[in-house]
Amino acid sequence: MFSNDQKSAIEAARAAWTPTRRLVVPALEDAMYEPVSVLDTGFVRLVDYMGGDDGIVQGARVSYGKGTKSTSDDRGLIRYLMRNRHTSPFELAVIKLHVRAPIFVTRQWFRHRTASINEYSARYSVLEKEFYFPRPEDIAVQSASNKQGRGTSLPPEQARQVLDILRDDAARCYDHYLELLNEDAAGGTVDPARPSIARELARMNLPVNIMTQFYWQINLWNLLHFLRLRADSHAQYEIRAYADAILGLVEKWVPLTYGAFCDYMRDAALLSGPALRVLRAVMAGTPVDPKAEGLSRREITELATLFPEIAPRLTGG
């Protein structure tokens, strides 16, 4: 994952200690610069942060003054802010991560545009020969019910055949990449008789499972939105693995906010007005027609999944 020089640099950074007067989180300080392995060849690494639960509370209370501080403890205030979607105090906390991930994962990742990003440039530097290959048990057929998801896993022998194709294609494409570059590891020309194709062109044939790196700086509220979507069971497994790793850092960084996030965002459910009317009718024991209330077939299925005890009355079973 890292060269010896890179490991030495990380160890030196972790060993250094600079006094500060700003708010710090000891548990997160212990995690600074240490890479968290993801998908074998990838990682998430904390490189900087600002604020924490204390900073969120501090920012929120500036609107009310000191007189109300004793009326609500920090946990209660943070949960109130989360429950009522008062987002600005959470935006005062910021984190910066160093991430190594396959390009197809970053294409999903960068859909979350409310962040500052700087990625490794293949126009300037040569990409390393590092690829992501799924585990055999993660290779599955196309889902019949979800156009952007997986169905059942392949039998081991078929999974191995898929992996062989992926590995062969990656190796062949990378060899052609080096051939186009006509460049050795030190940046020198391999064959003076051949042209050295520009890096910005030579990269075109590389597959999207090649690894890239980027720095990602984002405020806490936008990070929680990212995690709500990408740490969800419906997200693609590969980006979910990164989201889970980041969740571990968030729990260390802002434990009170993390608890509120789990209760009011990650493990919560949003019900529409029609869904609430149907739910109230079912609870009251009155006849109800979900379709007449404006619920689509998919919404009825989702409501029945959330409340299996009332599913027969929703689906007519």
C-alpha positions as CSV (number, residue, x, y, z in Angstrom):
1,M,0.0,0.0,0.0
2,F,2.9,2.4,0.8
3,S,6.5,2.5,0.0
4,N,9.1,2.4,2.8
5,D,9.7,6.2,2.4
6,Q,6.0,6.9,2.6
7,K,5.6,4.7,5.7
8,S,8.5,6.6,7.3
9,A,6.9,9.9,6.4
10,I,3.6,8.8,8.0
11,E,5.3,7.6,11.1
12,A,7.2,10.9,11.4
13,A,4.0,12.9,11.0
14,R,2.2,10.8,13.7
15,A,5.2,11.2,16.1
16,A,5.2,15.0,15.7
17,W,3.2,17.0,18.2
18,T,2.3,20.6,17.9
19,P,0.7,22.5,20.9
20,T,-2.6,24.3,19.9
21,R,-5.3,26.4,21.6
22,R,-8.0,25.1,19.3
23,L,-10.6,22.5,20.2
24,V,-9.2,19.0,19.6
25,V,-10.7,15.5,19.9
26,P,-8.1,13.1,21.6
27,A,-9.7,10.0,20.0
28,L,-9.3,11.5,16.5
29,E,-5.8,12.8,17.2
30,D,-4.8,9.2,17.8
31,A,-6.2,8.3,14.3
32,M,-4.3,11.1,12.5
33,Y,-2.5,10.0,9.3
34,E,-3.1,6.3,10.0
35,P,-4.5,4.6,6.9
36,V,-7.6,2.5,7.3
37,S,-7.5,-0.3,4.8
38,V,-10.5,-0.6,2.4
39,L,-11.0,-3.2,-0.4
40,D,-7.4,-4.5,0.1
41,T,-5.7,-2.0,-2.2
42,G,-7.5,1.1,-1.0
43,F,-7.5,3.2,2.1
44,V,-9.0,6.2,3.9
45,R,-6.6,8.4,5.9
46,L,-7.4,11.3,8.1
47,V,-5.1,14.3,7.4
48,D,-6.8,17.2,9.2
49,Y,-10.0,18.3,10.9
50,M,-11.6,21.3,12.6
51,G,-14.1,21.2,15.5
52,G,-16.0,18.5,17.1
53,D,-19.1,18.0,19.2
54,D,-17.9,20.9,21.5
55,G,-17.6,23.2,18.5
56,I,-21.1,22.3,17.2
57,V,-22.6,23.1,20.6
58,Q,-20.5,26.3,20.8
59,G,-21.7,27.4,17.4
60,A,-25.3,26.6,18.1
61,R,-25.4,28.4,21.4
62,V,-24.0,31.7,20.1
63,S,-27.5,32.4,18.8
64,Y,-29.1,32.1,22.3
65,G,-26.4,33.5,24.6
66,K,-24.9,32.2,27.8
67,G,-28.2,32.3,29.7
68,T,-29.6,29.1,28.2
69,K,-26.4,27.0,28.5
70,S,-27.5,25.3,31.7
71,T,-31.0,24.4,30.4
72,S,-29.8,21.8,27.9
73,D,-26.9,19.4,28.0
74,D,-24.7,19.0,24.9
75,R,-26.2,15.7,23.9
76,G,-29.8,17.0,24.1
77,L,-28.9,20.1,22.1
78,I,-27.2,18.1,19.3
79,R,-30.1,15.7,19.1
80,Y,-32.5,18.6,18.9
81,L,-30.4,20.1,16.1
82,M,-30.3,16.8,14.2
83,R,-34.0,16.0,14.7
84,N,-35.1,19.4,13.4
85,R,-32.5,19.6,10.6
86,H,-30.8,22.7,12.0
87,T,-27.8,22.2,9.8
88,S,-25.6,25.2,10.1
89,P,-23.9,24.3,13.5
90,F,-22.8,20.9,11.9
91,E,-21.4,22.8,9.0
92,L,-18.9,24.5,11.3
93,A,-17.0,21.1,11.7
94,V,-14.7,20.1,8.8
95,I,-12.7,17.1,8.0
96,K,-10.0,16.4,5.4
97,L,-9.3,12.8,4.2
98,H,-6.8,11.2,1.9
99,V,-8.5,8.4,-0.1
100,R,-7.2,5.7,-2.4
101,A,-10.0,4.1,-4.4
102,P,-10.9,2.6,-7.8
103,I,-11.9,5.2,-10.4
104,F,-15.4,3.7,-10.7
105,V,-15.9,4.3,-7.0
106,T,-14.7,7.9,-7.3
107,R,-17.2,8.6,-10.1
108,Q,-20.0,7.8,-7.6
109,W,-18.2,9.7,-4.8
110,F,-17.7,12.9,-6.7
111,R,-21.5,13.1,-7.4
112,H,-21.4,14.7,-3.9
113,R,-20.4,18.1,-5.1
114,T,-20.4,20.0,-1.8
115,A,-16.8,19.3,-1.0
116,S,-13.3,20.4,-2.0
117,I,-11.4,17.7,-4.0
118,N,-8.0,17.4,-5.5
119,E,-7.2,14.2,-7.4
120,Y,-4.0,12.6,-8.6
121,S,-3.4,13.8,-12.1
122,A,-2.8,11.2,-14.8
123,R,-2.0,14.1,-17.2
124,Y,1.0,14.9,-15.0
125,S,2.0,11.6,-13.5
126,V,2.0,7.9,-14.4
127,L,-0.7,5.8,-12.7
128,E,0.6,2.9,-10.6
129,K,-0.2,-0.7,-11.7
130,E,-2.8,-1.2,-8.9
131,F,-6.3,-2.4,-9.6
132,Y,-9.3,-3.4,-7.6
133,F,-10.7,-6.9,-8.2
134,P,-13.8,-8.0,-6.3
135,R,-13.8,-11.1,-4.0
136,P,-15.4,-14.1,-5.7
137,E,-18.4,-14.0,-3.3
138,D,-19.0,-10.4,-4.4
139,I,-19.4,-11.2,-8.1
140,A,-23.1,-11.5,-8.8
141,V,-25.6,-11.4,-11.7
142,Q,-27.7,-8.3,-12.6
143,S,-30.6,-7.8,-10.2
144,A,-34.0,-8.5,-11.8
145,S,-35.7,-5.9,-9.7
146,N,-33.1,-3.2,-9.4
147,K,-31.5,-1.9,-12.6
148,Q,-28.5,-0.5,-10.7
149,G,-27.9,-3.4,-8.3
150,R,-26.7,-7.0,-8.0
151,G,-28.6,-10.2,-7.6
152,T,-27.4,-13.5,-6.4
153,S,-23.7,-14.4,-6.3
154,L,-22.2,-16.6,-9.0
155,P,-21.1,-20.1,-8.3
156,P,-17.3,-20.2,-7.4
157,E,-16.2,-21.6,-10.8
158,Q,-18.0,-18.9,-12.7
159,A,-16.8,-16.2,-10.4
160,R,-13.2,-17.4,-11.0
161,Q,-13.8,-17.1,-14.8
162,V,-15.0,-13.5,-14.3
163,L,-12.0,-12.7,-12.2
164,D,-9.7,-14.2,-14.8
165,I,-11.2,-11.9,-17.5
166,L,-10.9,-8.8,-15.3
167,R,-7.3,-9.6,-14.4
168,D,-6.3,-10.3,-18.0
169,D,-7.9,-7.2,-19.3
170,A,-6.3,-5.0,-16.6
171,A,-2.8,-6.4,-17.3
172,R,-3.1,-6.1,-21.0
173,C,-4.5,-2.5,-20.8
174,Y,-1.7,-1.4,-18.4
175,D,1.0,-3.0,-20.7
176,H,-0.4,-1.0,-23.6
177,Y,-0.5,2.1,-21.4
178,L,3.3,1.7,-20.7
179,E,3.9,1.0,-24.4
180,L,2.2,4.2,-25.4
181,L,4.1,6.2,-22.8
182,N,7.4,4.7,-23.9
183,E,8.7,5.5,-20.5
184,D,10.5,3.6,-17.8
185,A,10.0,3.8,-14.0
186,A,12.5,6.6,-13.7
187,G,10.8,8.7,-16.5
188,G,13.3,7.9,-19.1
189,T,12.6,6.9,-22.7
190,V,12.5,3.2,-23.3
191,D,12.9,3.2,-27.1
192,P,14.1,6.4,-28.8
193,A,12.9,5.2,-32.1
194,R,9.3,5.2,-31.0
195,P,7.1,8.3,-30.1
196,S,6.2,8.9,-26.4
197,I,2.4,9.5,-26.5
198,A,1.2,12.3,-24.2
199,R,0.1,11.0,-20.7
200,E,-3.3,12.7,-21.1
201,L,-3.9,10.5,-24.2
202,A,-2.1,7.2,-23.1
203,R,-4.4,6.9,-20.1
204,M,-7.5,6.6,-22.2
205,N,-7.5,2.8,-22.5
206,L,-7.1,2.2,-18.7
207,P,-10.1,0.4,-17.1
208,V,-12.1,2.1,-14.3
209,N,-10.9,-0.4,-11.7
210,I,-7.5,1.2,-11.6
211,M,-6.7,2.9,-8.4
212,T,-6.6,6.7,-8.0
213,Q,-6.0,9.0,-5.0
214,F,-7.5,12.2,-3.9
215,Y,-7.8,14.6,-1.0
216,W,-11.4,15.3,0.1
217,Q,-12.4,18.1,2.5
218,I,-16.0,18.4,3.5
219,N,-18.1,19.9,6.3
220,L,-19.8,17.5,8.8
221,W,-23.3,18.1,7.6
222,N,-22.5,17.3,4.0
223,L,-20.4,14.3,5.1
224,L,-23.4,13.0,7.0
225,H,-25.6,13.3,3.9
226,F,-22.9,11.4,2.0
227,L,-22.9,8.7,4.7
228,R,-26.7,8.4,4.8
229,L,-26.7,7.5,1.1
230,R,-23.4,5.6,0.8
231,A,-23.4,3.6,4.0
232,D,-26.9,2.4,3.2
233,S,-27.5,-1.3,2.3
234,H,-28.8,-0.2,-1.1
235,A,-25.5,1.5,-2.0
236,Q,-22.9,-0.4,-4.1
237,Y,-20.8,-2.6,-1.9
238,E,-17.5,-1.0,-2.9
239,I,-18.4,2.6,-2.0
240,R,-20.2,1.3,1.0
241,A,-17.0,-0.2,2.3
242,Y,-15.4,3.3,2.2
243,A,-18.4,4.9,3.8
244,D,-18.2,2.3,6.7
245,A,-14.6,3.2,7.2
246,I,-15.4,6.9,7.3
247,L,-18.2,6.2,9.8
248,G,-15.6,4.7,12.2
249,L,-13.7,8.0,12.0
250,V,-16.9,10.1,12.5
251,E,-17.8,8.0,15.6
252,K,-14.4,8.9,17.1
253,W,-14.6,12.5,16.0
254,V,-18.1,13.5,17.0
255,P,-19.6,10.7,19.1
256,L,-22.7,12.7,20.2
257,T,-23.4,13.7,16.6
258,Y,-22.8,10.2,15.5
259,G,-25.4,8.8,17.9
260,A,-27.9,11.4,16.7
261,F,-27.1,10.7,13.1
262,C,-27.8,7.0,13.6
263,D,-31.1,7.6,15.3
264,Y,-32.5,10.5,13.1
265,M,-30.9,9.8,9.7
266,R,-29.2,6.4,9.2
267,D,-31.8,4.3,11.0
268,A,-34.8,6.6,10.5
269,A,-37.5,6.5,7.8
270,L,-39.1,9.4,5.9
271,L,-42.9,9.0,5.4
272,S,-44.8,11.0,2.9
273,G,-48.2,12.7,3.7
274,P,-50.2,9.9,1.9
275,A,-48.1,7.2,3.7
276,L,-48.9,8.9,7.1
277,R,-52.6,8.9,6.2
278,V,-52.6,5.2,5.3
279,L,-50.6,4.4,8.5
280,R,-53.1,6.3,10.7
281,A,-56.0,4.6,9.0
282,V,-54.5,1.1,9.6
283,M,-53.7,1.9,13.2
284,A,-57.3,3.2,13.7
285,G,-58.7,0.0,12.2
286,T,-60.6,1.8,9.4
287,P,-60.7,0.5,5.8
288,V,-57.9,1.9,3.7
289,D,-57.0,1.8,0.0
290,P,-53.3,2.8,-0.4
291,K,-53.6,3.4,-4.1
292,A,-56.6,5.6,-3.6
293,E,-54.5,7.6,-1.2
294,G,-52.0,8.2,-3.9
295,L,-49.3,5.7,-3.0
296,S,-47.5,4.0,-6.0
297,R,-46.9,0.3,-6.0
298,R,-43.3,0.9,-5.0
299,E,-44.3,3.1,-2.1
300,I,-46.8,0.5,-0.9
301,T,-44.0,-2.1,-1.0
302,E,-41.6,0.1,0.9
303,L,-44.3,0.9,3.6
304,A,-45.0,-2.8,3.9
305,T,-41.3,-3.5,4.4
306,L,-41.1,-0.8,7.1
307,F,-44.1,-2.1,8.9
308,P,-44.4,-5.9,8.2
309,E,-47.1,-6.2,10.8
310,I,-49.5,-4.2,8.7
311,A,-48.3,-5.5,5.3
312,P,-51.5,-7.7,4.7
313,R,-53.8,-4.7,4.9
314,L,-51.6,-2.7,2.6
315,T,-51.2,-5.4,-0.1
316,G,-54.6,-7.0,0.2
317,G,-53.0,-10.2,1.5
